[in-house]
Amino acid sequence: MSKMVNIELPELEKKDYPQICFIKKYRHQGTTRYTFLNIATSKEISKTLLKWLEKNFQSIVGKTIVPYNPSIPLENLESVDLRSLQNWQYFEQKAFTLNENENDLDKIKKHLVGFMIYLKKGNTTYGQIRRTAPSSVLNKKGVYNVYFGESIFNEIKEEKEFKIDDKADLIFKHSEDASDSIIFDKENFKLIFDMKEEEKREALLIIETFEIFSTDGESLTKIKVFVENDRTLQSMLINPSFKDYINEIDFQVLRELKEEVQERICFELDHENGKLILPEGNEKQAVKDLIKSISGRYNRSLNKKHVLENGNVMRVLK
């Protein structure tokens, strides 16, 4: 899902005017869907939007950028290949080819999740996405703004506006070859692209793919149910450290670790058949212990007398 990238705007010309569109997200038959609504802007507004775009692209210069890690809070800017996200396909298919403008705020408000500013240069699109909410759209009948000028109230208008700011939750460069992005706000990024569903799918695929989870049919079904309904398990499975270790772990390594840590790790192993056994009544914890074991969470202390679990706290297990 992740790779290290850096993106920058090309040299801009006077004729370059970015566009802005609203992003609406909704669920249909258990699946996330998106629609996009274009907004016509004046030249002055477009100039302002272009300055925002330049500012946010410029802000990554000299910054540390690391590959996207869904399992930890954002500490540095993170890069992600948007084409690795299932929901990016809707942006590719619909967002950059809008011809009709929408100015009905009631239509805009429903299911609103964000707005996008983007600039097309040849076959490449540069843009930024910002999370927002229906509450950003003010379209209240009978509510008025009174404007004060020259020591008198000189204008009154019915409230009708859309509130935006110059910040971005991610910037991106999209072309036929790649869709690279830098994440500024991970929580908003996850909400915009419905990453909870994305991460659930990825975690379940891992369970089905790797032989280490091979067990009897009933236990495998239980593991899938646990993973499908437990965000902690999903986060553990999609953590890059787990992926780094999964191809290095075999049944013999688990067996040796189990012998060292003994009852502190509650999954069991069928040595004869090379299968995982989940102890009745403690199945979910057994799955967590298995994932921790594969992720290299257990290490010997310096004096070799204890096994430590590496987490936020080093906890003595033996």
Secondary structure as GFF3:
##gff-version 3
##sequence-region A 1 318
A	DSSP	beta_strand	19	28	.	.	.	ID=ss1
A	DSSP	beta_strand	31	39	.	.	.	ID=ss2
A	DSSP	alpha_helix	43	58	.	.	.	ID=ss3
A	DSSP	beta_strand	65	67	.	.	.	ID=ss4
A	DSSP	beta_strand	77	81	.	.	.	ID=ss5
A	DSSP	three_ten_helix	82	84	.	.	.	ID=ss6
A	DSSP	alpha_helix	88	94	.	.	.	ID=ss7
A	DSSP	three_ten_helix	95	97	.	.	.	ID=ss8
A	DSSP	alpha_helix	105	109	.	.	.	ID=ss9
A	DSSP	beta_strand	112	121	.	.	.	ID=ss10
A	DSSP	beta_strand	124	131	.	.	.	ID=ss11
A	DSSP	three_ten_helix	134	136	.	.	.	ID=ss12
A	DSSP	beta_strand	137	149	.	.	.	ID=ss13
A	DSSP	beta_strand	152	162	.	.	.	ID=ss14
A	DSSP	beta_strand	170	174	.	.	.	ID=ss15
A	DSSP	beta_strand	179	183	.	.	.	ID=ss16
A	DSSP	alpha_helix	186	192	.	.	.	ID=ss17
A	DSSP	alpha_helix	195	209	.	.	.	ID=ss18
A	DSSP	three_ten_helix	211	213	.	.	.	ID=ss19
A	DSSP	alpha_helix	217	229	.	.	.	ID=ss20
A	DSSP	alpha_helix	231	238	.	.	.	ID=ss21
A	DSSP	alpha_helix	240	246	.	.	.	ID=ss22
A	DSSP	alpha_helix	251	261	.	.	.	ID=ss23
A	DSSP	three_ten_helix	262	264	.	.	.	ID=ss24
A	DSSP	beta_strand	268	270	.	.	.	ID=ss25
A	DSSP	beta_strand	275	277	.	.	.	ID=ss26
A	DSSP	alpha_helix	283	294	.	.	.	ID=ss27
A	DSSP	beta_strand	298	300	.	.	.	ID=ss28
A	DSSP	beta_strand	307	309	.	.	.	ID=ss29
A	DSSP	beta_strand	315	316	.	.	.	ID=ss30
###
